[in-house]
């Protein structure tokens, strides 16, 4: 059973930064797609950023220029560096992996941007 465990969420002021990390219970070396999604209250889950095994990245419109996704195959982690945070970034952030035709999700970590 693949487990994804997020960490690094919390309360931050507008303009601040946070770094989210997701630790996988399996080697991520061959996982083609790793990603971060988020879901705000009353809104659908949306893609924040994704990264392939070739380190090709893509970002949702709200994340471009402010967030950076990266993966560390040696540590089996995928991270999301979030800068210039805005109140509208407030959401539960989920780690995602696509492995052998299955979708795997973490339990989520809350990010709240507020003064």
Biopython code that builds the backbone (N, CA, C, O; Angstrom):
import numpy as np
from Bio.PDB.StructureBuilder import StructureBuilder

atoms = [
    (1, "UNK", "N", (0.837, -1.181, 0.000)),
    (1, "UNK", "CA", (0.000, 0.000, 0.000)),
    (1, "UNK", "C", (0.883, 1.247, 0.000)),
    (1, "UNK", "O", (1.762, 1.393, 0.849)),
    (2, "UNK", "N", (0.646, 2.127, -0.942)),
    (2, "UNK", "CA", (1.420, 3.354, -1.031)),
    (2, "UNK", "C", (0.842, 4.380, -0.070)),
    (2, "UNK", "O", (-0.366, 4.611, -0.046)),
    (3, "UNK", "N", (1.701, 4.982, 0.707)),
    (3, "UNK", "CA", (1.269, 6.055, 1.603)),
    (3, "UNK", "C", (2.018, 7.329, 1.266)),
    (3, "UNK", "O", (3.221, 7.316, 1.006)),
    (4, "UNK", "N", (1.283, 8.425, 1.276)),
    (4, "UNK", "CA", (1.853, 9.751, 1.048)),
    (4, "UNK", "C", (1.521, 10.590, 2.277)),
    (4, "UNK", "O", (0.358, 10.708, 2.660)),
    (5, "UNK", "N", (2.533, 11.164, 2.884)),
    (5, "UNK", "CA", (2.330, 11.927, 4.107)),
    (5, "UNK", "C", (2.864, 13.343, 3.912)),
    (5, "UNK", "O", (4.059, 13.557, 3.712)),
    (6, "UNK", "N", (1.940, 14.301, 3.978)),
    (6, "UNK", "CA", (2.315, 15.706, 3.815)),
    (6, "UNK", "C", (2.716, 16.333, 5.144)),
    (6, "UNK", "O", (2.286, 15.896, 6.212)),
    (7, "UNK", "N", (3.535, 17.351, 5.055)),
    (7, "UNK", "CA", (3.907, 18.142, 6.228)),
    (7, "UNK", "C", (4.265, 19.550, 5.764)),
    (7, "UNK", "O", (4.493, 19.794, 4.579)),
    (8, "UNK", "N", (4.307, 20.467, 6.722)),
    (8, "UNK", "CA", (4.758, 21.818, 6.421)),
    (8, "UNK", "C", (3.673, 22.861, 6.326)),
    (8, "UNK", "O", (3.970, 24.041, 6.138)),
    (9, "UNK", "N", (2.420, 22.460, 6.452)),
    (9, "UNK", "CA", (1.349, 23.445, 6.405)),
    (9, "UNK", "C", (1.307, 24.285, 7.671)),
    (9, "UNK", "O", (2.020, 24.016, 8.638)),
    (10, "UNK", "N", (0.470, 25.296, 7.648)),
    (10, "UNK", "CA", (0.330, 26.145, 8.822)),
    (10, "UNK", "C", (-0.258, 27.490, 8.473)),
    (10, "UNK", "O", (-0.810, 27.694, 7.391)),
    (11, "UNK", "N", (-0.127, 28.399, 9.415)),
    (11, "UNK", "CA", (-0.638, 29.763, 9.274)),
    (11, "UNK", "C", (0.508, 30.689, 8.881)),
    (11, "UNK", "O", (1.566, 30.675, 9.509)),
    (12, "UNK", "N", (0.296, 31.488, 7.850)),
    (12, "UNK", "CA", (1.322, 32.411, 7.391)),
    (12, "UNK", "C", (0.661, 33.721, 6.988)),
    (12, "UNK", "O", (-0.487, 33.732, 6.544)),
    (13, "UNK", "N", (1.375, 34.808, 7.139)),
    (13, "UNK", "CA", (0.834, 36.108, 6.751)),
    (13, "UNK", "C", (0.928, 36.304, 5.238)),
    (13, "UNK", "O", (1.782, 35.706, 4.583)),
    (14, "UNK", "N", (0.060, 37.132, 4.693)),
    (14, "UNK", "CA", (0.163, 37.433, 3.255)),
    (14, "UNK", "C", (1.558, 37.924, 2.893)),
    (14, "UNK", "O", (2.156, 38.723, 3.614)),
    (15, "UNK", "N", (2.065, 37.437, 1.769)),
    (15, "UNK", "CA", (3.420, 37.772, 1.350)),
    (15, "UNK", "C", (4.482, 36.826, 1.876)),
    (15, "UNK", "O", (5.635, 36.883, 1.449)),
    (16, "UNK", "N", (4.105, 35.968, 2.788)),
    (16, "UNK", "CA", (5.047, 35.033, 3.377)),
    (16, "UNK", "C", (5.272, 33.793, 2.530)),
    (16, "UNK", "O", (4.751, 33.672, 1.421)),
    (17, "UNK", "N", (6.066, 32.866, 3.079)),
    (17, "UNK", "CA", (6.430, 31.648, 2.370)),
    (17, "UNK", "C", (6.198, 30.421, 3.243)),
    (17, "UNK", "O", (6.247, 30.487, 4.471)),
    (18, "UNK", "N", (5.951, 29.325, 2.587)),
    (18, "UNK", "CA", (5.867, 28.023, 3.234)),
    (18, "UNK", "C", (6.457, 26.980, 2.301)),
    (18, "UNK", "O", (6.442, 27.137, 1.080)),
    (19, "UNK", "N", (6.973, 25.923, 2.889)),
    (19, "UNK", "CA", (7.469, 24.806, 2.094)),
    (19, "UNK", "C", (6.748, 23.543, 2.553)),
    (19, "UNK", "O", (6.856, 23.132, 3.709)),
    (20, "UNK", "N", (6.021, 22.945, 1.638)),
    (20, "UNK", "CA", (5.333, 21.691, 1.915)),
    (20, "UNK", "C", (6.196, 20.522, 1.449)),
    (20, "UNK", "O", (6.893, 20.604, 0.437)),
    (21, "UNK", "N", (6.133, 19.448, 2.202)),
    (21, "UNK", "CA", (6.848, 18.238, 1.810)),
    (21, "UNK", "C", (5.900, 17.049, 1.847)),
    (21, "UNK", "O", (4.961, 17.001, 2.642)),
    (22, "UNK", "N", (6.166, 16.106, 0.978)),
    (22, "UNK", "CA", (5.370, 14.880, 0.920)),
    (22, "UNK", "C", (6.333, 13.705, 0.899)),
    (22, "UNK", "O", (7.156, 13.570, -0.006)),
    (23, "UNK", "N", (6.214, 12.867, 1.904)),
    (23, "UNK", "CA", (7.070, 11.687, 1.994)),
    (23, "UNK", "C", (6.295, 10.463, 1.519)),
    (23, "UNK", "O", (5.184, 10.200, 1.981)),
    (24, "UNK", "N", (6.891, 9.725, 0.597)),
    (24, "UNK", "CA", (6.251, 8.527, 0.065)),
    (24, "UNK", "C", (6.806, 7.284, 0.758)),
    (24, "UNK", "O", (7.967, 7.249, 1.166)),
    (25, "UNK", "N", (5.957, 6.274, 0.883)),
    (25, "UNK", "CA", (6.363, 5.027, 1.545)),
    (25, "UNK", "C", (7.056, 4.073, 0.575)),
    (25, "UNK", "O", (7.495, 2.989, 0.960)),
    (26, "UNK", "N", (7.150, 4.493, -0.695)),
    (26, "UNK", "CA", (7.817, 3.690, -1.707)),
    (26, "UNK", "C", (8.830, 4.561, -2.439)),
    (26, "UNK", "O", (8.816, 5.786, -2.325)),
    (27, "UNK", "N", (9.687, 3.919, -3.176)),
    (27, "UNK", "CA", (10.641, 4.674, -3.986)),
    (27, "UNK", "C", (9.892, 5.470, -5.048)),
    (27, "UNK", "O", (9.019, 4.940, -5.735)),
    (28, "UNK", "N", (10.242, 6.745, -5.174)),
    (28, "UNK", "CA", (9.567, 7.580, -6.170)),
    (28, "UNK", "C", (10.353, 7.658, -7.471)),
    (28, "UNK", "O", (9.950, 8.350, -8.406)),
    (29, "UNK", "N", (11.464, 6.955, -7.528)),
    (29, "UNK", "CA", (12.358, 7.074, -8.687)),
    (29, "UNK", "C", (11.618, 6.847, -9.999)),
    (29, "UNK", "O", (11.819, 7.582, -10.965)),
    (30, "UNK", "N", (10.759, 5.826, -10.032)),
    (30, "UNK", "CA", (10.091, 5.479, -11.273)),
    (30, "UNK", "C", (8.662, 5.991, -11.359)),
    (30, "UNK", "O", (7.945, 5.669, -12.307)),
    (31, "UNK", "N", (8.245, 6.777, -10.390)),
    (31, "UNK", "CA", (6.886, 7.326, -10.435)),
    (31, "UNK", "C", (6.865, 8.471, -11.433)),
    (31, "UNK", "O", (7.553, 9.477, -11.258)),
    (32, "UNK", "N", (6.085, 8.310, -12.461)),
    (32, "UNK", "CA", (6.107, 9.288, -13.530)),
    (32, "UNK", "C", (5.460, 10.602, -13.159)),
    (32, "UNK", "O", (5.923, 11.663, -13.578)),
    (33, "UNK", "N", (4.394, 10.547, -12.379)),
    (33, "UNK", "CA", (3.674, 11.771, -12.046)),
    (33, "UNK", "C", (3.532, 11.922, -10.543)),
    (33, "UNK", "O", (2.970, 11.066, -9.860)),
    (34, "UNK", "N", (4.050, 13.021, -10.054)),
    (34, "UNK", "CA", (3.842, 13.465, -8.676)),
    (34, "UNK", "C", (3.289, 14.875, -8.762)),
    (34, "UNK", "O", (3.664, 15.653, -9.640)),
    (35, "UNK", "N", (2.400, 15.191, -7.846)),
    (35, "UNK", "CA", (1.781, 16.510, -7.956)),
    (35, "UNK", "C", (1.251, 16.987, -6.615)),
    (35, "UNK", "O", (1.114, 16.219, -5.662)),
    (36, "UNK", "N", (0.962, 18.263, -6.575)),
    (36, "UNK", "CA", (0.255, 18.888, -5.463)),
    (36, "UNK", "C", (-1.061, 19.448, -5.998)),
    (36, "UNK", "O", (-1.105, 20.113, -7.033)),
    (37, "UNK", "N", (-2.126, 19.157, -5.260)),
    (37, "UNK", "CA", (-3.436, 19.720, -5.524)),
    (37, "UNK", "C", (-3.865, 20.484, -4.275)),
    (37, "UNK", "O", (-3.286, 20.328, -3.200)),
    (38, "UNK", "N", (-4.881, 21.302, -4.440)),
    (38, "UNK", "CA", (-5.439, 21.979, -3.279)),
    (38, "UNK", "C", (-6.949, 22.089, -3.423)),
    (38, "UNK", "O", (-7.505, 22.069, -4.521)),
    (39, "UNK", "N", (-7.579, 22.206, -2.274)),
    (39, "UNK", "CA", (-9.032, 22.362, -2.261)),
    (39, "UNK", "C", (-9.422, 23.352, -1.173)),
    (39, "UNK", "O", (-9.168, 23.139, 0.012)),
    (40, "UNK", "N", (-10.040, 24.426, -1.607)),
    (40, "UNK", "CA", (-10.560, 25.431, -0.682)),
    (40, "UNK", "C", (-12.013, 25.108, -0.376)),
    (40, "UNK", "O", (-12.670, 24.429, -1.165)),
    (41, "UNK", "N", (-12.528, 25.580, 0.751)),
    (41, "UNK", "CA", (-13.925, 25.297, 1.110)),
    (41, "UNK", "C", (-14.897, 25.722, 0.014)),
    (41, "UNK", "O", (-14.844, 26.852, -0.472)),
    (42, "UNK", "N", (-15.783, 24.808, -0.367)),
    (42, "UNK", "CA", (-16.783, 25.121, -1.366)),
    (42, "UNK", "C", (-16.294, 25.148, -2.793)),
    (42, "UNK", "O", (-17.038, 25.511, -3.705)),
    (43, "UNK", "N", (-15.040, 24.765, -2.993)),
    (43, "UNK", "CA", (-14.469, 24.790, -4.343)),
    (43, "UNK", "C", (-13.967, 23.404, -4.738)),
    (43, "UNK", "O", (-13.673, 22.586, -3.866)),
    (44, "UNK", "N", (-13.864, 23.131, -6.024)),
    (44, "UNK", "CA", (-13.339, 21.828, -6.435)),
    (44, "UNK", "C", (-11.831, 21.752, -6.224)),
    (44, "UNK", "O", (-11.139, 22.767, -6.134)),
    (45, "UNK", "N", (-11.353, 20.532, -6.151)),
    (45, "UNK", "CA", (-9.904, 20.329, -6.031)),
    (45, "UNK", "C", (-9.239, 20.764, -7.337)),
    (45, "UNK", "O", (-9.735, 20.478, -8.427)),
    (46, "UNK", "N", (-8.110, 21.459, -7.207)),
    (46, "UNK", "CA", (-7.432, 21.959, -8.404)),
    (46, "UNK", "C", (-5.945, 21.629, -8.364)),
    (46, "UNK", "O", (-5.340, 21.521, -7.297)),
    (47, "UNK", "N", (-5.379, 21.473, -9.543)),
    (47, "UNK", "CA", (-3.951, 21.228, -9.651)),
    (47, "UNK", "C", (-3.167, 22.473, -9.287)),
    (47, "UNK", "O", (-3.457, 23.567, -9.770)),
    (48, "UNK", "N", (-2.184, 22.300, -8.441)),
    (48, "UNK", "CA", (-1.261, 23.383, -8.118)),
    (48, "UNK", "C", (0.003, 23.247, -8.957)),
    (48, "UNK", "O", (0.412, 24.189, -9.635)),
    (49, "UNK", "N", (0.621, 22.065, -8.906)),
    (49, "UNK", "CA", (1.854, 21.839, -9.651)),
    (49, "UNK", "C", (2.091, 20.343, -9.795)),
    (49, "UNK", "O", (1.703, 19.552, -8.935)),
    (50, "UNK", "N", (2.733, 19.971, -10.896)),
    (50, "UNK", "CA", (3.067, 18.579, -11.117)),
    (50, "UNK", "C", (4.484, 18.448, -11.631)),
    (50, "UNK", "O", (5.050, 19.392, -12.182)),
    (51, "UNK", "N", (5.056, 17.255, -11.443)),
    (51, "UNK", "CA", (6.418, 17.008, -11.902)),
    (51, "UNK", "C", (6.527, 15.564, -12.355)),
    (51, "UNK", "O", (5.993, 14.657, -11.717)),
    (52, "UNK", "N", (7.226, 15.359, -13.465)),
    (52, "UNK", "CA", (7.385, 14.008, -13.985)),
    (52, "UNK", "C", (8.720, 13.418, -13.544)),
    (52, "UNK", "O", (9.533, 14.085, -12.905)),
    (53, "UNK", "N", (8.924, 12.158, -13.899)),
    (53, "UNK", "CA", (10.185, 11.495, -13.555)),
    (53, "UNK", "C", (11.364, 12.111, -14.308)),
    (53, "UNK", "O", (12.518, 11.900, -13.934)),
    (54, "UNK", "N", (11.079, 12.867, -15.362)),
    (54, "UNK", "CA", (12.121, 13.564, -16.111)),
    (54, "UNK", "C", (12.281, 15.004, -15.651)),
    (54, "UNK", "O", (12.953, 15.811, -16.294)),
    (55, "UNK", "N", (11.640, 15.312, -14.510)),
    (55, "UNK", "CA", (11.697, 16.657, -13.933)),
    (55, "UNK", "C", (11.035, 17.721, -14.815)),
    (55, "UNK", "O", (11.377, 18.901, -14.744)),
    (56, "UNK", "N", (10.106, 17.295, -15.626)),
    (56, "UNK", "CA", (9.296, 18.255, -16.364)),
    (56, "UNK", "C", (8.182, 18.718, -15.440)),
    (56, "UNK", "O", (7.484, 17.902, -14.838)),
    (57, "UNK", "N", (8.022, 20.014, -15.331)),
    (57, "UNK", "CA", (7.049, 20.563, -14.394)),
    (57, "UNK", "C", (5.933, 21.296, -15.132)),
    (57, "UNK", "O", (6.105, 21.789, -16.247)),
    (58, "UNK", "N", (4.781, 21.345, -14.463)),
    (58, "UNK", "CA", (3.702, 22.192, -14.957)),
    (58, "UNK", "C", (2.979, 22.766, -13.747)),
    (58, "UNK", "O", (2.930, 22.155, -12.680)),
    (59, "UNK", "N", (2.428, 23.935, -13.937)),
    (59, "UNK", "CA", (1.826, 24.668, -12.828)),
    (59, "UNK", "C", (0.425, 25.143, -13.187)),
    (59, "UNK", "O", (0.128, 25.485, -14.332)),
    (60, "UNK", "N", (-0.420, 25.151, -12.169)),
    (60, "UNK", "CA", (-1.710, 25.783, -12.336)),
    (60, "UNK", "C", (-1.530, 27.291, -12.465)),
    (60, "UNK", "O", (-0.507, 27.844, -12.064)),
    (61, "UNK", "N", (-2.516, 27.928, -13.018)),
    (61, "UNK", "CA", (-2.401, 29.363, -13.286)),
    (61, "UNK", "C", (-2.111, 30.162, -12.014)),
    (61, "UNK", "O", (-1.362, 31.139, -12.046)),
    (62, "UNK", "N", (-2.697, 29.750, -10.915)),
    (62, "UNK", "CA", (-2.519, 30.509, -9.674)),
    (62, "UNK", "C", (-1.133, 30.345, -9.077)),
    (62, "UNK", "O", (-0.718, 31.149, -8.242)),
    (63, "UNK", "N", (-0.418, 29.322, -9.490)),
    (63, "UNK", "CA", (0.887, 29.027, -8.895)),
    (63, "UNK", "C", (2.060, 29.542, -9.715)),
    (63, "UNK", "O", (3.163, 29.688, -9.190)),
    (64, "UNK", "N", (1.841, 29.814, -10.968)),
    (64, "UNK", "CA", (2.937, 30.198, -11.848)),
    (64, "UNK", "C", (3.657, 31.441, -11.336)),
    (64, "UNK", "O", (3.038, 32.459, -11.025)),
    (65, "UNK", "N", (4.978, 31.328, -11.258)),
    (65, "UNK", "CA", (5.793, 32.455, -10.836)),
    (65, "UNK", "C", (5.949, 32.600, -9.336)),
    (65, "UNK", "O", (6.779, 33.378, -8.865)),
    (66, "UNK", "N", (5.156, 31.854, -8.583)),
    (66, "UNK", "CA", (5.230, 31.974, -7.122)),
    (66, "UNK", "C", (5.609, 30.660, -6.442)),
    (66, "UNK", "O", (6.273, 30.663, -5.405)),
    (67, "UNK", "N", (5.182, 29.534, -7.028)),
    (67, "UNK", "CA", (5.419, 28.229, -6.410)),
    (67, "UNK", "C", (6.414, 27.437, -7.244)),
    (67, "UNK", "O", (6.506, 27.608, -8.459)),
    (68, "UNK", "N", (7.162, 26.563, -6.563)),
    (68, "UNK", "CA", (8.111, 25.696, -7.249)),
    (68, "UNK", "C", (7.980, 24.281, -6.702)),
    (68, "UNK", "O", (8.061, 24.060, -5.494)),
    (69, "UNK", "N", (7.780, 23.335, -7.599)),
    (69, "UNK", "CA", (7.715, 21.929, -7.193)),
    (69, "UNK", "C", (9.054, 21.272, -7.496)),
    (69, "UNK", "O", (9.707, 21.584, -8.491)),
    (70, "UNK", "N", (9.449, 20.356, -6.618)),
    (70, "UNK", "CA", (10.691, 19.630, -6.826)),
    (70, "UNK", "C", (10.548, 18.232, -6.239)),
    (70, "UNK", "O", (9.673, 17.977, -5.411)),
    (71, "UNK", "N", (11.416, 17.338, -6.680)),
    (71, "UNK", "CA", (11.396, 15.978, -6.157)),
    (71, "UNK", "C", (12.808, 15.566, -5.782)),
    (71, "UNK", "O", (13.780, 15.953, -6.430)),
    (72, "UNK", "N", (12.901, 14.778, -4.730)),
    (72, "UNK", "CA", (14.183, 14.246, -4.284)),
    (72, "UNK", "C", (14.047, 12.723, -4.277)),
    (72, "UNK", "O", (13.499, 12.140, -3.341)),
    (73, "UNK", "N", (14.546, 12.102, -5.317)),
    (73, "UNK", "CA", (14.388, 10.655, -5.437)),
    (73, "UNK", "C", (15.141, 9.900, -4.349)),
    (73, "UNK", "O", (14.729, 8.810, -3.951)),
    (74, "UNK", "N", (16.222, 10.464, -3.873)),
    (74, "UNK", "CA", (17.001, 9.795, -2.830)),
    (74, "UNK", "C", (16.244, 9.753, -1.504)),
    (74, "UNK", "O", (16.379, 8.809, -0.726)),
    (75, "UNK", "N", (15.447, 10.792, -1.263)),
    (75, "UNK", "CA", (14.699, 10.876, -0.001)),
    (75, "UNK", "C", (13.239, 10.462, -0.172)),
    (75, "UNK", "O", (12.481, 10.423, 0.798)),
    (76, "UNK", "N", (12.850, 10.155, -1.406)),
    (76, "UNK", "CA", (11.450, 9.786, -1.695)),
    (76, "UNK", "C", (10.474, 10.877, -1.266)),
    (76, "UNK", "O", (9.439, 10.606, -0.656)),
    (77, "UNK", "N", (10.825, 12.100, -1.595)),
    (77, "UNK", "CA", (9.968, 13.225, -1.237)),
    (77, "UNK", "C", (9.706, 14.126, -2.443)),
    (77, "UNK", "O", (10.511, 14.223, -3.369)),
    (78, "UNK", "N", (8.572, 14.764, -2.392)),
    (78, "UNK", "CA", (8.255, 15.812, -3.354)),
    (78, "UNK", "C", (7.849, 17.041, -2.545)),
    (78, "UNK", "O", (7.083, 16.944, -1.586)),
    (79, "UNK", "N", (8.364, 18.173, -2.939)),
    (79, "UNK", "CA", (8.167, 19.384, -2.155)),
    (79, "UNK", "C", (7.524, 20.483, -2.991)),
    (79, "UNK", "O", (7.574, 20.482, -4.221)),
    (80, "UNK", "N", (6.919, 21.419, -2.269)),
    (80, "UNK", "CA", (6.309, 22.578, -2.922)),
    (80, "UNK", "C", (6.739, 23.814, -2.147)),
    (80, "UNK", "O", (6.322, 24.023, -1.007)),
    (81, "UNK", "N", (7.565, 24.620, -2.769)),
    (81, "UNK", "CA", (7.973, 25.891, -2.187)),
    (81, "UNK", "C", (6.983, 26.951, -2.628)),
    (81, "UNK", "O", (6.793, 27.184, -3.822)),
    (82, "UNK", "N", (6.358, 27.589, -1.658)),
    (82, "UNK", "CA", (5.327, 28.585, -1.960)),
    (82, "UNK", "C", (5.783, 29.944, -1.445)),
    (82, "UNK", "O", (6.017, 30.119, -0.249)),
    (83, "UNK", "N", (5.905, 30.888, -2.343)),
    (83, "UNK", "CA", (6.315, 32.251, -2.002)),
    (83, "UNK", "C", (5.203, 33.243, -2.331)),
    (83, "UNK", "O", (4.272, 32.931, -3.074)),
    (84, "UNK", "N", (5.315, 34.418, -1.777)),
    (84, "UNK", "CA", (4.343, 35.493, -2.045)),
    (84, "UNK", "C", (2.908, 35.004, -1.853)),
    (84, "UNK", "O", (2.041, 35.214, -2.701)),
    (85, "UNK", "N", (2.688, 34.358, -0.737)),
    (85, "UNK", "CA", (1.382, 33.758, -0.501)),
    (85, "UNK", "C", (0.293, 34.815, -0.340)),
    (85, "UNK", "O", (0.514, 35.905, 0.189)),
    (86, "UNK", "N", (-0.888, 34.444, -0.818)),
    (86, "UNK", "CA", (-2.041, 35.333, -0.788)),
    (86, "UNK", "C", (-3.167, 34.664, 0.007)),
    (86, "UNK", "O", (-3.176, 33.441, 0.149)),
    (87, "UNK", "N", (-4.101, 35.441, 0.519)),
    (87, "UNK", "CA", (-5.228, 34.827, 1.240)),
    (87, "UNK", "C", (-5.973, 33.788, 0.398)),
    (87, "UNK", "O", (-6.479, 32.803, 0.936)),
    (88, "UNK", "N", (-6.040, 33.998, -0.891)),
    (88, "UNK", "CA", (-6.735, 33.041, -1.751)),
    (88, "UNK", "C", (-5.983, 31.724, -1.941)),
    (88, "UNK", "O", (-6.503, 30.797, -2.562)),
    (89, "UNK", "N", (-4.778, 31.640, -1.417)),
    (89, "UNK", "CA", (-4.048, 30.370, -1.422)),
    (89, "UNK", "C", (-4.475, 29.476, -0.258)),
    (89, "UNK", "O", (-4.048, 28.325, -0.164)),
    (90, "UNK", "N", (-5.303, 30.001, 0.612)),
    (90, "UNK", "CA", (-5.793, 29.213, 1.743)),
    (90, "UNK", "C", (-6.568, 28.003, 1.250)),
    (90, "UNK", "O", (-7.528, 28.137, 0.492)),
    (91, "UNK", "N", (-6.148, 26.828, 1.681)),
    (91, "UNK", "CA", (-6.757, 25.580, 1.220)),
    (91, "UNK", "C", (-6.094, 24.409, 1.935)),
    (91, "UNK", "O", (-5.096, 24.572, 2.637)),
    (92, "UNK", "N", (-6.668, 23.238, 1.743)),
    (92, "UNK", "CA", (-5.995, 22.008, 2.118)),
    (92, "UNK", "C", (-5.193, 21.551, 0.905)),
    (92, "UNK", "O", (-5.727, 21.435, -0.198)),
    (93, "UNK", "N", (-3.927, 21.297, 1.118)),
    (93, "UNK", "CA", (-3.030, 20.902, 0.032)),
    (93, "UNK", "C", (-2.785, 19.396, 0.113)),
    (93, "UNK", "O", (-2.460, 18.861, 1.173)),
    (94, "UNK", "N", (-2.949, 18.726, -1.027)),
    (94, "UNK", "CA", (-2.831, 17.285, -1.103)),
    (94, "UNK", "C", (-1.684, 16.862, -2.015)),
    (94, "UNK", "O", (-1.473, 17.430, -3.087)),
    (95, "UNK", "N", (-0.968, 15.876, -1.570)),
    (95, "UNK", "CA", (0.059, 15.251, -2.392)),
    (95, "UNK", "C", (-0.602, 14.141, -3.218)),
    (95, "UNK", "O", (-1.506, 13.454, -2.743)),
    (96, "UNK", "N", (-0.138, 13.980, -4.448)),
    (96, "UNK", "CA", (-0.739, 13.009, -5.362)),
    (96, "UNK", "C", (0.362, 12.262, -6.110)),
    (96, "UNK", "O", (1.393, 12.827, -6.475)),
    (97, "UNK", "N", (0.104, 10.966, -6.325)),
    (97, "UNK", "CA", (1.013, 10.153, -7.139)),
    (97, "UNK", "C", (0.195, 9.232, -8.030)),
    (97, "UNK", "O", (-0.825, 8.683, -7.613)),
    (98, "UNK", "N", (0.655, 9.073, -9.250)),
    (98, "UNK", "CA", (0.028, 8.158, -10.191)),
    (98, "UNK", "C", (0.990, 6.993, -10.383)),
    (98, "UNK", "O", (2.069, 7.143, -10.956)),
    (99, "UNK", "N", (0.574, 5.820, -9.887)),
    (99, "UNK", "CA", (1.455, 4.653, -9.884)),
    (99, "UNK", "C", (0.691, 3.451, -10.407)),
    (99, "UNK", "O", (-0.345, 3.074, -9.860)),
    (100, "UNK", "N", (1.217, 2.843, -11.485)),
    (100, "UNK", "CA", (0.615, 1.625, -12.028)),
    (100, "UNK", "C", (-0.895, 1.772, -12.223)),
    (100, "UNK", "O", (-1.678, 0.930, -11.786)),
    (101, "UNK", "N", (-1.275, 2.842, -12.876)),
    (101, "UNK", "CA", (-2.672, 3.117, -13.232)),
    (101, "UNK", "C", (-3.565, 3.399, -12.036)),
    (101, "UNK", "O", (-4.789, 3.369, -12.162)),
    (102, "UNK", "N", (-2.978, 3.671, -10.884)),
    (102, "UNK", "CA", (-3.759, 4.003, -9.693)),
    (102, "UNK", "C", (-3.417, 5.410, -9.214)),
    (102, "UNK", "O", (-2.289, 5.887, -9.344)),
    (103, "UNK", "N", (-4.437, 6.049, -8.656)),
    (103, "UNK", "CA", (-4.262, 7.357, -8.044)),
    (103, "UNK", "C", (-4.075, 7.187, -6.546)),
    (103, "UNK", "O", (-4.822, 6.463, -5.887)),
    (104, "UNK", "N", (-3.072, 7.861, -6.028)),
    (104, "UNK", "CA", (-2.825, 7.839, -4.584)),
    (104, "UNK", "C", (-2.799, 9.272, -4.071)),
    (104, "UNK", "O", (-2.237, 10.174, -4.692)),
    (105, "UNK", "N", (-3.425, 9.444, -2.919)),
    (105, "UNK", "CA", (-3.526, 10.777, -2.305)),
    (105, "UNK", "C", (-3.041, 10.745, -0.866)),
    (105, "UNK", "O", (-3.210, 9.751, -0.160)),
    (106, "UNK", "N", (-2.440, 11.844, -0.446)),
    (106, "UNK", "CA", (-2.139, 12.019, 0.954)),
    (106, "UNK", "C", (-3.368, 12.492, 1.701)),
    (106, "UNK", "O", (-4.429, 12.688, 1.108)),
    (107, "UNK", "N", (-3.225, 12.672, 2.999)),
    (107, "UNK", "CA", (-4.367, 13.065, 3.829)),
    (107, "UNK", "C", (-4.602, 14.569, 3.801)),
    (107, "UNK", "O", (-5.652, 15.044, 4.236)),
    (108, "UNK", "N", (-3.646, 15.307, 3.299)),
    (108, "UNK", "CA", (-3.784, 16.757, 3.179)),
    (108, "UNK", "C", (-3.164, 17.505, 4.332)),
    (108, "UNK", "O", (-3.072, 16.998, 5.450)),
    (109, "UNK", "N", (-2.740, 18.724, 4.043)),
    (109, "UNK", "CA", (-2.211, 19.611, 5.072)),
    (109, "UNK", "C", (-2.808, 20.997, 4.857)),
    (109, "UNK", "O", (-2.873, 21.492, 3.732)),
    (110, "UNK", "N", (-3.239, 21.609, 5.944)),
    (110, "UNK", "CA", (-3.930, 22.893, 5.859)),
    (110, "UNK", "C", (-2.921, 24.030, 5.724)),
    (110, "UNK", "O", (-1.946, 24.110, 6.471)),
    (111, "UNK", "N", (-3.174, 24.890, 4.771)),
    (111, "UNK", "CA", (-2.419, 26.133, 4.612)),
    (111, "UNK", "C", (-3.402, 27.283, 4.758)),
    (111, "UNK", "O", (-4.393, 27.362, 4.032)),
    (112, "UNK", "N", (-3.122, 28.167, 5.695)),
    (112, "UNK", "CA", (-3.975, 29.331, 5.924)),
    (112, "UNK", "C", (-3.138, 30.592, 5.788)),
    (112, "UNK", "O", (-2.132, 30.758, 6.476)),
    (113, "UNK", "N", (-3.557, 31.469, 4.903)),
    (113, "UNK", "CA", (-2.849, 32.727, 4.677)),
    (113, "UNK", "C", (-3.740, 33.847, 5.190)),
    (113, "UNK", "O", (-4.785, 34.147, 4.613)),
    (114, "UNK", "N", (-3.310, 34.451, 6.276)),
    (114, "UNK", "CA", (-4.141, 35.459, 6.919)),
    (114, "UNK", "C", (-3.284, 36.363, 7.794)),
    (114, "UNK", "O", (-2.269, 35.942, 8.349)),
    (115, "UNK", "N", (-3.716, 37.609, 7.902)),
    (115, "UNK", "CA", (-3.012, 38.526, 8.795)),
    (115, "UNK", "C", (-3.683, 38.564, 10.154)),
    (115, "UNK", "O", (-3.233, 39.284, 11.045)),
]
sb = StructureBuilder()
sb.init_structure("model")
sb.init_model(0)
sb.init_chain("A")
sb.init_seg("    ")
for serial, (resi, resn, name, xyz) in enumerate(atoms, 1):
    if name == "N":
        sb.init_residue(resn, " ", resi, " ")
    sb.init_atom(name, np.array(xyz, "f"), 0.0, 1.0, " ", f" {name:<3s}", serial, name[0])
structure = sb.get_structure()
